[in-house]
Amino acid sequence: MFALRIAAGAGRDPELFKEDAAVRTDLDIQQDVVKELHRAPEVHDQDIAVKVSDGLVTLTGFVGNELERYTAECAVKGIPDVVALANDIEVKLPSDNGQSDPAIAREALAAIGGALPLCRERVKVFVHQGHITLEGDLDTELQRGDVERAVRGLKAVTSVCNLIRVSLRRASSGQV
């Protein structure tokens, strides 16, 4: 796809806006942003989401300090075809228990996968301020209890709400 790029490129390098220059898609820009964030050693990018629409990059999520937020912004500024940046990254200090909610969620998923690997895909984990909510459908009450026990003992978990439903169907594929 080729196009004449004007207006949006005002004030930028004219070589980027020549006729017949290949137009990069929003997906191309998004992939470049994700790569740059991953390359920046000061940025813990696992809690940052990237959205691109018509060259406008929006960063959301959170980081542990202002330096990470600023470094993420600087990394995006140098990417070709980024016409604007909305940096909605929040700086959140770890809670009193020392772990962020995404870190707790990752640990919970790993614990469930370790305890009940065949059930992992059928359980959703939600974490807010250290409180875990479990949702999904499992085959037995034993599975439901095992999932709860797997996350209850994790560091920084303040409570567990188990909303997993038990379907009274036979485990035909041998999943127990």
Phi and psi restraints in degrees (value plus and minus 20) as a CYANA .aco file:
   2 PHE   PHI    -146.8  -106.8
   2 PHE   PSI     129.1   169.1
   3 ALA   PHI    -178.6  -138.6
   3 ALA   PSI     140.6   180.6
   4 LEU   PHI    -111.7   -71.7
   4 LEU   PSI     100.9   140.9
   5 ARG   PHI    -123.8   -83.8
   5 ARG   PSI     100.9   140.9
   6 ILE   PHI    -153.2  -113.2
   6 ILE   PSI    -189.1  -149.1
   7 ALA   PHI      30.7    70.7
   7 ALA   PSI     -85.0   -45.0
   8 ALA   PHI     -84.2   -44.2
   8 ALA   PSI     -42.8    -2.8
   9 GLY   PHI    -117.6   -77.6
   9 GLY   PSI     -11.3    28.7
  10 ALA   PHI     -76.1   -36.1
  10 ALA   PSI     108.0   148.0
  11 GLY   PHI      65.8   105.8
  11 GLY   PSI     -20.6    19.4
  12 ARG   PHI    -126.2   -86.2
  12 ARG   PSI     154.9   194.9
  13 ASP   PHI     -75.1   -35.1
  13 ASP   PSI      97.5   137.5
  14 PRO   PHI     -83.9   -43.9
  14 PRO   PSI     -43.0    -3.0
  15 GLU   PHI     -82.3   -42.3
  15 GLU   PSI     -48.8    -8.8
  16 LEU   PHI     -94.5   -54.5
  16 LEU   PSI     -33.5     6.5
  17 PHE   PHI    -140.9  -100.9
  17 PHE   PSI       6.0    46.0
  18 LYS   PHI     -91.4   -51.4
  18 LYS   PSI     134.3   174.3
  19 GLU   PHI     -82.4   -42.4
  19 GLU   PSI     126.1   166.1
  20 ASP   PHI      56.6    96.6
  20 ASP   PSI     -14.2    25.8
  21 ALA   PHI     -94.1   -54.1
  21 ALA   PSI     117.7   157.7
  22 ALA   PHI     -86.5   -46.5
  22 ALA   PSI     113.9   153.9
  23 VAL   PHI    -107.8   -67.8
  23 VAL   PSI     105.5   145.5
  24 ARG   PHI    -105.9   -65.9
  24 ARG   PSI     121.4   161.4
  25 THR   PHI    -103.1   -63.1
  25 THR   PSI     146.9   186.9
  26 ASP   PHI     -81.0   -41.0
  26 ASP   PSI     -55.1   -15.1
  27 LEU   PHI     -84.5   -44.5
  27 LEU   PSI     -60.9   -20.9
  28 ASP   PHI     -80.3   -40.3
  28 ASP   PSI     -64.8   -24.8
  29 ILE   PHI     -84.6   -44.6
  29 ILE   PSI     -64.4   -24.4
  30 GLN   PHI     -79.9   -39.9
  30 GLN   PSI     -63.5   -23.5
  31 GLN   PHI     -82.9   -42.9
  31 GLN   PSI     -59.3   -19.3
  32 ASP   PHI     -85.5   -45.5
  32 ASP   PSI     -60.3   -20.3
  33 VAL   PHI     -82.9   -42.9
  33 VAL   PSI     -66.6   -26.6
  34 VAL   PHI     -80.6   -40.6
  34 VAL   PSI     -62.1   -22.1
  35 LYS   PHI     -82.8   -42.8
  35 LYS   PSI     -64.8   -24.8
  36 GLU   PHI     -84.2   -44.2
  36 GLU   PSI     -61.0   -21.0
  37 LEU   PHI     -84.1   -44.1
  37 LEU   PSI     -58.9   -18.9
  38 HIS   PHI     -87.9   -47.9
  38 HIS   PSI     -53.6   -13.6
  39 ARG   PHI     -94.5   -54.5
  39 ARG   PSI     -44.1    -4.1
  40 ALA   PHI     -94.5   -54.5
  40 ALA   PSI      92.2   132.2
  41 PRO   PHI     -85.9   -45.9
  41 PRO   PSI     -43.3    -3.3
  42 GLU   PHI     -99.2   -59.2
  42 GLU   PSI     -32.2     7.8
  43 VAL   PHI    -126.3   -86.3
  43 VAL   PSI     104.6   144.6
  44 HIS   PHI    -112.2   -72.2
  44 HIS   PSI      72.8   112.8
  45 ASP   PHI    -100.6   -60.6
  45 ASP   PSI     -22.6    17.4
  46 GLN   PHI     -85.8   -45.8
  46 GLN   PSI     -38.7     1.3
  47 ASP   PHI    -129.4   -89.4
  47 ASP   PSI       1.5    41.5
  48 ILE   PHI    -137.0   -97.0
  48 ILE   PSI     110.1   150.1
  49 ALA   PHI    -126.8   -86.8
  49 ALA   PSI     125.8   165.8
  50 VAL   PHI    -142.5  -102.5
  50 VAL   PSI     108.7   148.7
  51 LYS   PHI    -147.1  -107.1
  51 LYS   PSI     119.3   159.3
  52 VAL   PHI    -150.7  -110.7
  52 VAL   PSI     111.1   151.1
  53 SER   PHI    -160.9  -120.9
  53 SER   PSI      95.0   135.0
  54 ASP   PHI      33.0    73.0
  54 ASP   PSI      19.7    59.7
  55 GLY   PHI      64.7   104.7
  55 GLY   PSI     -27.9    12.1
  56 LEU   PHI    -105.0   -65.0
  56 LEU   PSI      99.0   139.0
  57 VAL   PHI    -118.5   -78.5
  57 VAL   PSI     109.6   149.6
  58 THR   PHI    -137.5   -97.5
  58 THR   PSI     104.2   144.2
  59 LEU   PHI    -124.4   -84.4
  59 LEU   PSI     109.6   149.6
  60 THR   PHI    -152.5  -112.5
  60 THR   PSI     146.0   186.0
  61 GLY   PHI     100.0   140.0
  61 GLY   PSI    -173.9  -133.9
  62 PHE   PHI    -170.2  -130.2
  62 PHE   PSI     137.9   177.9
  63 VAL   PHI    -153.3  -113.3
  63 VAL   PSI     150.8   190.8
  64 GLY   PHI    -105.2   -65.2
  64 GLY   PSI     -34.0     6.0
  65 ASN   PHI    -178.3  -138.3
  65 ASN   PSI     149.7   189.7
  66 GLU   PHI     -87.4   -47.4
  66 GLU   PSI     -52.6   -12.6
  67 LEU   PHI     -79.9   -39.9
  67 LEU   PSI     -62.7   -22.7
  68 GLU   PHI     -81.3   -41.3
  68 GLU   PSI     -63.1   -23.1
  69 ARG   PHI     -81.0   -41.0
  69 ARG   PSI     -68.0   -28.0
  70 TYR   PHI     -85.6   -45.6
  70 TYR   PSI     -62.5   -22.5
  71 THR   PHI     -83.7   -43.7
  71 THR   PSI     -59.5   -19.5
  72 ALA   PHI     -81.9   -41.9
  72 ALA   PSI     -63.2   -23.2
  73 GLU   PHI     -82.0   -42.0
  73 GLU   PSI     -66.1   -26.1
  74 CYS   PHI     -82.5   -42.5
  74 CYS   PSI     -57.6   -17.6
  75 ALA   PHI     -82.4   -42.4
  75 ALA   PSI     -56.5   -16.5
  76 VAL   PHI     -95.9   -55.9
  76 VAL   PSI     -54.2   -14.2
  77 LYS   PHI     -78.5   -38.5
  77 LYS   PSI     -48.4    -8.4
  78 GLY   PHI    -108.2   -68.2
  78 GLY   PSI     -16.6    23.4
  79 ILE   PHI    -108.1   -68.1
  79 ILE   PSI     109.3   149.3
  80 PRO   PHI     -79.1   -39.1
  80 PRO   PSI     125.0   165.0
  81 ASP   PHI      54.5    94.5
  81 ASP   PSI     -13.7    26.3
  82 VAL   PHI    -101.8   -61.8
  82 VAL   PSI      93.7   133.7
  83 VAL   PHI    -115.3   -75.3
  83 VAL   PSI     -40.3    -0.3
  84 ALA   PHI    -178.7  -138.7
  84 ALA   PSI     137.4   177.4
  85 LEU   PHI    -156.3  -116.3
  85 LEU   PSI     108.6   148.6
  86 ALA   PHI    -132.1   -92.1
  86 ALA   PSI      90.1   130.1
  87 ASN   PHI    -117.2   -77.2
  87 ASN   PSI      73.9   113.9
  88 ASP   PHI    -119.7   -79.7
  88 ASP   PSI       0.5    40.5
  89 ILE   PHI     -89.7   -49.7
  89 ILE   PSI     113.1   153.1
  90 GLU   PHI    -119.4   -79.4
  90 GLU   PSI     124.5   164.5
  91 VAL   PHI    -113.9   -73.9
  91 VAL   PSI      98.7   138.7
  92 LYS   PHI    -147.4  -107.4
  92 LYS   PSI     105.1   145.1
  93 LEU   PHI     -99.3   -59.3
  93 LEU   PSI     128.3   168.3
  94 PRO   PHI     -76.7   -36.7
  94 PRO   PSI     127.4   167.4
  95 SER   PHI     -87.9   -47.9
  95 SER   PSI     156.8   196.8
  96 ASP   PHI     -75.4   -35.4
  96 ASP   PSI     -47.5    -7.5
  97 ASN   PHI    -102.7   -62.7
  97 ASN   PSI     -22.8    17.2
  98 GLY   PHI      68.2   108.2
  98 GLY   PSI     -21.5    18.5
  99 GLN   PHI    -149.6  -109.6
  99 GLN   PSI     124.9   164.9
 100 SER   PHI     -99.4   -59.4
 100 SER   PSI     140.0   180.0
 101 ASP   PHI     -80.4   -40.4
 101 ASP   PSI     -63.3   -23.3
 102 PRO   PHI     -81.6   -41.6
 102 PRO   PSI     -56.1   -16.1
 103 ALA   PHI     -85.1   -45.1
 103 ALA   PSI     -61.0   -21.0
 104 ILE   PHI     -83.7   -43.7
 104 ILE   PSI     -62.3   -22.3
 105 ALA   PHI     -82.1   -42.1
 105 ALA   PSI     -63.0   -23.0
 106 ARG   PHI     -82.1   -42.1
 106 ARG   PSI     -62.7   -22.7
 107 GLU   PHI     -84.1   -44.1
 107 GLU   PSI     -59.1   -19.1
 108 ALA   PHI     -83.7   -43.7
 108 ALA   PSI     -64.4   -24.4
 109 LEU   PHI     -82.4   -42.4
 109 LEU   PSI     -60.7   -20.7
 110 ALA   PHI     -85.7   -45.7
 110 ALA   PSI     -60.7   -20.7
 111 ALA   PHI     -84.5   -44.5
 111 ALA   PSI     -62.8   -22.8
 112 ILE   PHI     -85.1   -45.1
 112 ILE   PSI     -64.3   -24.3
 113 GLY   PHI     -81.9   -41.9
 113 GLY   PSI     -55.3   -15.3
 114 GLY   PHI     -93.3   -53.3
 114 GLY   PSI     -59.4   -19.4
 115 ALA   PHI     -99.4   -59.4
 115 ALA   PSI     -60.9   -20.9
 116 LEU   PHI    -159.0  -119.0
 116 LEU   PSI      53.3    93.3
 117 PRO   PHI     -78.8   -38.8
 117 PRO   PSI     -51.3   -11.3
 118 LEU   PHI     -97.0   -57.0
 118 LEU   PSI     -35.9     4.1
 119 CYS   PHI    -118.4   -78.4
 119 CYS   PSI     -32.7     7.3
 120 ARG   PHI     -73.1   -33.1
 120 ARG   PSI     -61.8   -21.8
 121 GLU   PHI     -92.5   -52.5
 121 GLU   PSI     -31.2     8.8
 122 ARG   PHI    -123.4   -83.4
 122 ARG   PSI     -15.2    24.8
 123 VAL   PHI    -142.6  -102.6
 123 VAL   PSI     115.6   155.6
 124 LYS   PHI    -130.1   -90.1
 124 LYS   PSI     121.5   161.5
 125 VAL   PHI    -137.5   -97.5
 125 VAL   PSI     108.8   148.8
 126 PHE   PHI    -141.7  -101.7
 126 PHE   PSI     113.6   153.6
 127 VAL   PHI    -148.3  -108.3
 127 VAL   PSI     112.9   152.9
 128 HIS   PHI    -162.4  -122.4
 128 HIS   PSI      95.8   135.8
 129 GLN   PHI      31.9    71.9
 129 GLN   PSI      22.4    62.4
 130 GLY   PHI      65.3   105.3
 130 GLY   PSI     -27.1    12.9
 131 HIS   PHI    -111.9   -71.9
 131 HIS   PSI     106.2   146.2
 132 ILE   PHI    -121.7   -81.7
 132 ILE   PSI     113.9   153.9
 133 THR   PHI    -136.8   -96.8
 133 THR   PSI     108.1   148.1
 134 LEU   PHI    -125.9   -85.9
 134 LEU   PSI     112.8   152.8
 135 GLU   PHI    -155.7  -115.7
 135 GLU   PSI     137.6   177.6
 136 GLY   PHI     123.7   163.7
 136 GLY   PSI    -190.2  -150.2
 137 ASP   PHI    -150.4  -110.4
 137 ASP   PSI     106.9   146.9
 138 LEU   PHI    -146.5  -106.5
 138 LEU   PSI     151.1   191.1
 139 ASP   PHI    -107.8   -67.8
 139 ASP   PSI     -48.5    -8.5
 140 THR   PHI    -156.2  -116.2
 140 THR   PSI     138.0   178.0
 141 GLU   PHI     -85.5   -45.5
 141 GLU   PSI     -52.2   -12.2
 142 LEU   PHI     -81.2   -41.2
 142 LEU   PSI     -64.9   -24.9
 143 GLN   PHI     -81.1   -41.1
 143 GLN   PSI     -64.3   -24.3
 144 ARG   PHI     -77.2   -37.2
 144 ARG   PSI     -66.0   -26.0
 145 GLY   PHI     -88.6   -48.6
 145 GLY   PSI     -58.1   -18.1
 146 ASP   PHI     -84.7   -44.7
 146 ASP   PSI     -58.9   -18.9
 147 VAL   PHI     -82.8   -42.8
 147 VAL   PSI     -66.2   -26.2
 148 GLU   PHI     -80.7   -40.7
 148 GLU   PSI     -64.8   -24.8
 149 ARG   PHI     -83.5   -43.5
 149 ARG   PSI     -53.6   -13.6
 150 ALA   PHI     -84.1   -44.1
 150 ALA   PSI     -52.8   -12.8
 151 VAL   PHI    -119.5   -79.5
 151 VAL   PSI     -42.0    -2.0
 152 ARG   PHI     -80.7   -40.7
 152 ARG   PSI     -54.4   -14.4
 153 GLY   PHI    -108.3   -68.3
 153 GLY   PSI     -16.6    23.4
 154 LEU   PHI     -89.3   -49.3
 154 LEU   PSI     124.7   164.7
 155 LYS   PHI     -78.9   -38.9
 155 LYS   PSI     120.2   160.2
 156 ALA   PHI      59.6    99.6
 156 ALA   PSI     -21.3    18.7
 157 VAL   PHI    -101.3   -61.3
 157 VAL   PSI     104.3   144.3
 158 THR   PHI    -115.9   -75.9
 158 THR   PSI     -46.1    -6.1
 159 SER   PHI    -183.6  -143.6
 159 SER   PSI     141.3   181.3
 160 VAL   PHI    -151.3  -111.3
 160 VAL   PSI     107.8   147.8
 161 CYS   PHI    -132.3   -92.3
 161 CYS   PSI      92.0   132.0
 162 ASN   PHI    -117.6   -77.6
 162 ASN   PSI      82.7   122.7
 163 LEU   PHI    -125.4   -85.4
 163 LEU   PSI      -2.1    37.9
 164 ILE   PHI     -87.2   -47.2
 164 ILE   PSI     111.9   151.9
 165 ARG   PHI    -111.9   -71.9
 165 ARG   PSI     127.7   167.7
 166 VAL   PHI    -128.3   -88.3
 166 VAL   PSI     101.2   141.2
 167 SER   PHI    -111.5   -71.5
 167 SER   PSI     109.5   149.5
 168 LEU   PHI    -107.3   -67.3
 168 LEU   PSI      41.0    81.0
 169 ARG   PHI    -140.4  -100.4
 169 ARG   PSI     138.2   178.2
 170 ARG   PHI     -99.0   -59.0
 170 ARG   PSI     122.8   162.8
 171 ALA   PHI     -98.3   -58.3
 171 ALA   PSI      70.8   110.8
 172 SER   PHI     -93.4   -53.4
 172 SER   PSI     -44.4    -4.4
 173 SER   PHI    -117.4   -77.4
 173 SER   PSI      -9.2    30.8
 174 GLY   PHI      65.1   105.1
 174 GLY   PSI     -10.8    29.2
 175 GLN   PHI     -99.0   -59.0
 175 GLN   PSI     102.6   142.6
